[in-house]
Amino acid sequence: MLKRLYVNNYRCLVNFEIGFDAMTLLLGRNGSGKTSILDILHSIRRLITGSDRVGEVISLDDMTVWLDSKKQTFELSVEGNGGLYDYKLVLEYNEKQKGLQIDSESLRCNGIPLFDFLKGEVDVYIDDRSGLHYPVDPSWSALTITTDVNRSGRIEWFRKWFEKLFVLSIQPQNMSATSKSESVGLNLYGTDFVSWYRFISQEYQDMIPVLFKNLRDSIPGFASFRLETIGDSKKLKVGFESEDNPQKIQFFDFDRISDGERALIVLYTLIIGLKDLGITLVLDEPVNFVALSEIQPWLMELNDACGVRDLQDHSRGIAQTIIASHHPELMDYFGIDDCRFLDREPLGPTRVKLPSAELDGSLSLSEVIARGWEHE
């Protein structure tokens, strides 16, 4: 579970720190930094999973305009696998190369060093001592190729945690019904959902009946899915029952049903990811396409999925959801203890502020925020 994020010199985030729980709601006016937090997590995930160079995920334009420094600092604290992992990444603009590169990168577990990457040289530790030393191109994260020389599996566990970090801004209108291969994750907009569903349906077959039940309760007439072979691809079809004849099921291509129905299908399938894969799910405005009556049931399923998954097996981690939203239903469901209020003065840095308003129950949290009273 992601416990802490620290950022310096990234857009409006200057010497910024925020903590997270098993369920956390990010609140704040437009321009307060909510999307910047999600972008950082998505960018670092891309860097650590080895799919992109530094300059492909973060640019010089992402540096804070009113600072002179050409260095950016990112820190994450992740709880799981029997410890607290502290990861630090410092980027520096290279004038000669005209681009960003890694100045330093490090990983600690319970304060014990696992690896350090400084000025293009990596040290991997065994019992606090350097056990392996080699050069790495500073335009790539060293964590992508670093291995545990003492076979503890801790570096590998941390790397796999990033593979299970899903950062999503769901865009159902751009989702395709066809897929050429399976995928263990989703892209930023969830447009490759069918590829991920193919993976889920194969690896977690016992959860599909649960998914279908939730969808039947949420989408009128929903019956089931069918994956149809089209050449070297698979097409996802969604079946609906006929009102006149419940035994008759009519199938439609996934991209032919409504945006709201596609969004609900993705949201409920993500519950499987939380329960069985132990993912950390970061969502930007997830209920934009969902009707009011459909939000509360999904939130209840989400709440049941988050938290400690197995007290005896620490390697399985903690399922977690972080949501950025303006929606009043989410505000009132989460409540003040699970909310983080982001506040920013014009042309100033973002800060996490506790609401100063007395929430005595006469007004809901969404009503307080709608009136702008949360910091008065």
Backbone hydrogen bonds, N-H to C=O, Kabsch-Sander energy under -0.5 kcal/mol:
donor,donor_aa,acceptor,acceptor_aa,energy
3,K,1,M,-0.5
3,K,77,S,-3.2
4,R,77,S,-1.4
5,L,18,I,-2.4
6,Y,75,E,-2.7
7,V,16,F,-2.6
8,N,73,T,-2.2
9,N,13,L,-0.6
10,Y,13,L,-2.0
11,R,62,D,-2.9
13,L,10,Y,-2.8
14,V,12,C,-0.9
16,F,7,V,-3.0
18,I,5,L,-2.2
20,F,3,K,-1.8
24,T,321,T,-2.1
25,L,338,D,-2.5
26,L,24,T,-0.5
26,L,323,I,-3.7
27,L,25,L,-0.5
27,L,340,R,-2.9
29,R,342,L,-0.5
32,S,29,R,-1.8
37,I,33,G,-1.8
38,L,34,K,-1.6
39,D,35,T,-2.7
40,I,36,S,-2.2
41,L,37,I,-2.0
42,H,38,L,-2.3
43,S,39,D,-2.6
44,I,40,I,-2.8
45,R,41,L,-2.0
46,R,42,H,-2.2
47,L,43,S,-2.0
48,I,44,I,-2.8
49,T,45,R,-2.5
50,G,47,L,-0.8
51,S,46,R,-1.4
52,D,46,R,-1.0
54,V,139,S,-2.6
56,E,53,R,-1.2
57,V,53,R,-0.7
57,V,54,V,-1.5
58,I,54,V,-2.3
62,D,59,S,-1.6
63,M,60,L,-1.6
67,L,64,T,-1.5
72,Q,91,L,-2.4
73,T,8,N,-1.8
74,F,89,L,-2.7
75,E,6,Y,-2.5
76,L,87,Y,-2.4
77,S,4,R,-2.0
78,V,85,Y,-2.8
79,E,1,M,-3.2
80,G,83,G,-2.6
81,N,314,H,-2.0
83,G,80,G,-1.4
85,Y,78,V,-3.4
85,Y,83,G,-0.5
86,D,108,R,-2.6
87,Y,76,L,-3.0
87,Y,85,Y,-0.6
88,K,106,S,-2.2
89,L,74,F,-3.0
90,V,104,S,-2.9
91,L,72,Q,-2.6
92,E,101,Q,-2.8
93,Y,70,K,-2.1
94,N,92,E,-0.5
94,N,99,G,-3.2
95,E,93,Y,-0.7
98,K,94,N,-1.6
99,G,94,N,-1.5
101,Q,92,E,-2.1
102,I,138,P,-3.3
103,D,90,V,-2.7
103,D,101,Q,-0.5
104,S,90,V,-1.6
105,E,117,F,-2.2
106,S,88,K,-2.2
107,L,115,F,-2.0
108,R,86,D,-2.2
109,C,112,I,-2.4
110,N,84,L,-2.7
112,I,109,C,-2.1
114,L,107,L,-2.9
115,F,107,L,-1.3
116,D,123,D,-2.4
117,F,105,E,-3.1
118,L,121,E,-2.7
119,K,103,D,-2.1
121,E,118,L,-1.6
122,V,134,Y,-3.2
123,D,116,D,-3.0
124,V,132,L,-2.6
125,Y,114,L,-2.1
126,I,129,R,-3.8
129,R,126,I,-1.7
131,G,124,V,-4.0
132,L,124,V,-1.5
134,Y,122,V,-1.6
136,V,120,G,-2.3
140,W,137,D,-2.0
144,T,141,S,-1.0
145,I,142,A,-1.3
146,T,142,A,-1.3
149,V,147,T,-0.8
151,R,148,D,-0.9
157,W,153,G,-2.2
158,F,154,R,-2.2
159,R,155,I,-2.2
160,K,156,E,-2.4
161,W,157,W,-1.7
162,F,158,F,-1.3
163,E,159,R,-1.1
164,K,160,K,-1.2
165,L,162,F,-1.4
166,F,164,K,-0.8
166,F,280,T,-2.5
167,V,165,L,-0.6
168,L,166,F,-0.6
168,L,282,V,-3.2
169,S,188,L,-3.2
171,Q,189,Y,-2.1
174,N,171,Q,-1.7
175,M,172,P,-1.6
176,S,191,T,-1.4
179,S,234,K,-2.2
183,S,195,S,-1.7
190,G,187,N,-1.3
193,F,190,G,-1.2
195,S,192,D,-0.6
196,W,192,D,-1.6
197,Y,193,F,-3.1
198,R,194,V,-2.0
199,F,195,S,-1.3
200,I,196,W,-2.6
201,S,197,Y,-3.1
202,Q,198,R,-1.1
203,E,199,F,-2.7
204,Y,200,I,-2.6
207,M,204,Y,-1.7
208,I,204,Y,-0.5
208,I,205,Q,-1.1
211,L,207,M,-2.2
212,F,208,I,-2.8
213,K,209,P,-2.1
214,N,210,V,-2.2
215,L,211,L,-2.4
216,R,212,F,-2.6
217,D,213,K,-1.9
218,S,214,N,-0.9
219,I,215,L,-3.3
222,F,219,I,-2.2
223,A,239,G,-2.9
224,S,239,G,-0.8
226,R,237,K,-2.1
228,E,226,R,-0.7
228,E,235,K,-3.0
230,I,233,S,-2.7
233,S,230,I,-2.0
234,K,179,S,-2.9
235,K,228,E,-2.9
236,L,177,A,-2.9
237,K,226,R,-2.9
237,K,235,K,-0.5
238,V,252,F,-3.3
239,G,224,S,-3.4
239,G,237,K,-0.5
240,F,250,Q,-2.4
241,E,221,G,-3.0
242,S,245,N,-0.8
242,S,248,K,-1.9
248,K,245,N,-2.3
249,I,247,Q,-0.6
250,Q,240,F,-2.8
251,F,249,I,-0.5
252,F,238,V,-2.3
254,F,236,L,-2.4
256,R,253,D,-2.5
257,I,253,D,-0.6
257,I,254,F,-0.8
262,R,258,S,-2.3
263,A,259,D,-2.6
264,L,260,G,-2.3
265,I,261,E,-2.1
266,V,262,R,-2.2
267,L,263,A,-2.7
268,Y,264,L,-2.6
269,T,265,I,-1.9
270,L,266,V,-2.0
271,I,267,L,-0.7
272,I,268,Y,-0.7
272,I,269,T,-0.8
273,G,269,T,-1.2
274,L,270,L,-2.0
275,K,271,I,-2.6
276,D,272,I,-3.0
277,L,272,I,-0.7
277,L,273,G,-1.0
278,G,273,G,-0.7
279,I,273,G,-1.5
280,T,164,K,-1.9
281,L,279,I,-0.6
281,L,320,Q,-3.3
282,V,166,F,-3.4
282,V,280,T,-0.5
283,L,281,L,-0.5
283,L,322,I,-2.8
284,D,168,L,-2.4
285,E,283,L,-0.6
285,E,324,A,-3.5
288,N,285,E,-1.1
290,V,287,V,-1.2
294,E,291,A,-1.4
295,I,291,A,-0.8
295,I,292,L,-1.0
296,Q,292,L,-0.8
298,W,294,E,-1.0
299,L,295,I,-2.4
300,M,296,Q,-2.1
301,E,297,P,-1.9
302,L,298,W,-2.5
303,N,299,L,-2.6
304,D,300,M,-1.9
305,A,301,E,-1.4
306,C,302,L,-1.3
307,G,319,A,-2.6
309,R,317,G,-1.0
314,H,312,Q,-0.7
316,R,313,D,-1.5
317,G,314,H,-1.2
319,A,307,G,-1.7
320,Q,279,I,-1.7
321,T,22,A,-2.5
322,I,281,L,-3.1
323,I,24,T,-2.8
324,A,283,L,-2.7
325,S,26,L,-1.6
325,S,323,I,-0.5
331,M,327,H,-1.9
332,D,328,P,-2.4
333,Y,329,E,-1.6
334,F,330,L,-2.6
335,G,331,M,-2.3
338,D,335,G,-0.7
339,C,336,I,-1.1
340,R,25,L,-2.7
342,L,27,L,-3.4
342,L,340,R,-0.7
343,D,351,R,-2.8
345,E,349,P,-0.6
348,G,345,E,-2.4
350,T,12,C,-2.5
351,R,343,D,-2.5
353,K,341,F,-2.8
353,K,351,R,-0.6
356,S,374,E,-1.9
357,A,374,E,-1.4
359,L,357,A,-0.7
360,D,358,E,-1.2
368,V,364,S,-2.2
369,I,365,L,-2.4
370,A,366,S,-2.3
371,R,367,E,-1.4
372,G,369,I,-1.2
373,W,368,V,-2.3
376,E,373,W,-1.6
